[in-house]
Amino acid sequence: MAKLKIGVIGAGSISEAHFQSYANNKKVEIYAICDLNEERAKEKAEKYGASKVYVDYNELMNDPEIDAVSICTWNTSHAEIAIAALDHGKNVLVEKPLTTSVEKALQVEEAVKRSGKTLQVGFVRRYASNTQIIKQFIDQKELGEIYYAKATCIRRLGNPGGWFSDKERSGGGPLIDLGVHVIDVLWYLMGRPKVKSISGNTYSQLGNRKNIKNLSFYQAADYDPDKNTVEDLANAMIRFEGGASLLVDVSFTLHAKKDEIAVKLYGTKGGAELEPELSIITEKHDTILNITPQVDSLTFDFVQGFQAEIDHFIDTCLGEKETRSPVQDGVEMTKILCGIYESAEKGKEIYFD
Ligand SMILES: NC(=O)c1ccc[n+]([C@@H]2O[C@H](COP(=O)([O-])OP(=O)(O)OC[C@H]3O[C@@H](n4cnc5c(N)ncnc54)[C@H](O)[C@@H]3O)[C@@H](O)[C@H]2O)c1
């Protein structure tokens, strides 16, 4: 069987996870790489044996050999690149967030419809084995009705700088970068209920704290501490139809004692924790049980998650599976993220029809 030819657009940090996972998938050939930075694209082409290198994504789109693309560029460029790929008959895996405005999200959805191609949003945590374990318990009604969910992703010092902290290219700070993962995975496990209202707050109190010494943190390749136009903390209460609610807080920097990640769900018959450690909580014979599944990793396994996401995407391109993170979910998540920013800006709760 002929191999699917893949093009990767954006050859920065996260592209490495895409390249490694494609390299492990026997059904594909890494064929083309595009980056504004030609040297970066050439390095990856050499490492992964790609035969074509592009600087302009429009030229890559005109290459009829390419069946599918991964989009790993700055957030605000995702929509235009995805639409161009779909209109050129290519399947698309686009990194999270789908885009930075509801208007652009709907344009991508329209392009998916008119092209008949697949678009998978890179909600990688949906593909993690631990998420699927909890999903099975929920599907079998073992947690009952989920009525509350809670997500925390706190970095005490971790504004990555570069495009991440330039709102023009990122669309926002920790909410759109980190919040998108934890809100999405909870919303997915809750059964994707319709959003009724959102009350959110954002704060830009601490900046990027470039003054801090003796404590290292993740920095973008093009780290520039002098440009920071994004929030450093966001929180929100999201209400859903049917009465369930989701509480979230995320930060790039905060006077917190340590970094923290928590992703938790509570139902009428039981609860589940995805982070900081996989756990199922229930009650039997009048006794509360905390169950620890015996699995390879009790926390998110980055390598497994990406491999499962890429393998699923390829099977979707081949018509063997439906994507688990379709464009419609990307549109809903964009509504939620933009709704939090809008509520914070207006200083009041906002309502959806
Ligand atoms: N799923 C995850 O866990 C995860 C983790 C990190 C980043 N991401 C997402 O991946 C995307 C990229 O993040 P990153 O950390 O790799 O950033 P990065 O800065 O390391 O890399 C981005 C690359 O895209 C290139 N680029 C930007 N616009 C381009 C264009 N129009 N055409 C061609 N190349 C272009 C840049 O030159 C750069 O090399 C972001 O959307 C981010 O939210 C996802």
The ligand as a Gaussian input file, in Angstrom:
#p B3LYP/6-31G(d) Opt

LIG

0 1
 N       -0.233000      19.866000      22.261000
 C        0.679000      20.363000      23.088000
 O        0.903000      19.852000      24.177000
 C        1.439000      21.593000      22.659000
 C        2.624000      21.928000      23.322000
 C        3.328000      23.048000      22.876000
 C        2.829000      23.823000      21.837000
 N        1.652000      23.482000      21.235000
 C        1.108000      24.310000      20.145000
 O        1.930000      24.148000      19.000000
 C        2.033000      25.367000      18.282000
 C        3.508000      25.721000      18.106000
 O        4.116000      25.841000      19.383000
 P        5.697000      25.637000      19.589000
 O        5.908000      25.520000      21.055000
 O        6.186000      24.567000      18.687000
 O        6.232000      27.061000      19.095000
 P        7.693000      27.376000      18.469000
 O        7.850000      28.837000      18.547000
 O        8.716000      26.507000      19.096000
 O        7.550000      26.922000      16.944000
 C        6.674000      27.541000      16.043000
 C        7.336000      27.504000      14.674000
 O        6.357000      27.896000      13.699000
 C        7.025000      28.687000      12.713000
 N        6.001000      29.483000      12.037000
 C        5.208000      30.433000      12.569000
 N        4.362000      30.919000      11.648000
 C        4.619000      30.241000      10.486000
 C        4.082000      30.272000       9.157000
 N        3.091000      31.112000       8.838000
 N        4.598000      29.444000       8.245000
 C        5.612000      28.591000       8.536000
 N        6.161000      28.517000       9.784000
 C        5.674000      29.334000      10.736000
 C        8.022000      29.492000      13.507000
 O        9.060000      29.981000      12.686000
 C        8.515000      28.446000      14.526000
 O        9.623000      27.721000      14.048000
 C        1.218000      26.381000      19.065000
 O       -0.054000      26.517000      18.515000
 C        1.110000      25.785000      20.459000
 O       -0.081000      26.159000      21.135000
 C        0.977000      22.366000      21.615000

